[in-house]
Amino acid sequence: LEAGTYYLVADTYVNSSGVEKKGAYTLTVNFVDETSTELTNRVVQGYLAYWSASTSEIQWDKLTHLLYFCMEPNADGSIKSMHGWDTTSAVTMAKDYGVKVLLSVCLFGAADIATMVNSPTNRARMITNIINKVKARGAHGVDLDFEIPGKTAKNGLTTFVQELRTALTAEGNAPDGQPYRIHMALMPIDWSGAYDIANFINHLDYAMVMSYEGHSGSSPQAGPTNKLYSPVPPWSYNFSYQYFFNHWIGKMGAANAHKLLGGVGYYMQDYATQSFSIPSSSLGSSYAKTKMYYQILPLVKSLTPDEVNSILGYENTIKNPYYFYKKD
């Protein structure tokens, strides 16, 4: 709850049969302090992309970790571009707010990933560059965003993470007195069998599952980008946080479940649909438009649903809000 004055109005009290029970009764309301152990131990990491690196609207009090995206390497572990890491004021600002800072390393393409992780020379070069750049800005660790590794990188990827951990440990602690951190971004599903994660999860602090794009503009049904659950039927896809997390817990073991983070995509799809029903078939990708969170939020806050031309509701099977509107 935000700070403010709140009123609770008790309208009616009925028994299990729906018969009104008159007379005095007690309504007990419990509040949980935000400083409770569960909430203070939470991890909320946010990616700050170099192409949109404004810090003016960052809610620093909501973040625990800032991941600067990104250091872009070559396949041999040398640096192609730092994309502003060496000079961005975001690093200093984050530390001033008590937010941990990690340098995100973005190596894209299965062939380049395999070339880097399968070569001892390339791995060593990459690790040296990571450590030098992290220490140069007084940062707290590194985030590994390798998209998308293939099966040929499986053994090399495990070795790379193990060697990176050994090298960071040898550097001592980060500026906050804690060991340097290693986070990793994971595909929603290990489609190619590239992650032997059971053999390197103990070297990671957190693994963020890219658990978005559960529906896209080309999906046969209209649906949210992020879904908590997705029962099939009535939904076409079982892709959801529940499905993706269960997949990774099965690979890394339940004892490591606390290291999983859920990725939230701050965008969604605007579909043309067959009907005002959930789920509803999409009329096709040519009608679908990607909308950003900041574009949708003011609309939803200002609308007045009339249950005919516009409907705002909550869908219980997947635990997501929805908004219908009629146009033309």
Salt bridges, closest charged atoms under 4 A:
ASP61 OD2 - LYS62 NZ 3.28
GLU72 OE2 - LYS80 NZ 3.71
GLU72 OE1 - HIS83 NE2 2.76
ASP86 OD1 - LYS133 NZ 3.37
GLU163 OE1 - ARG123 NE 2.84
GLU171 OE1 - LYS135 NZ 2.67
ASP176 OD2 - LYS100 NZ 3.03
ASP176 OD2 - ARG181 NH2 2.91
ASP190 OD2 - LYS251 NZ 3.24
ASP205 OD2 - ARG165 NH2 2.94
ASP270 OD2 - LYS291 NZ 3.13
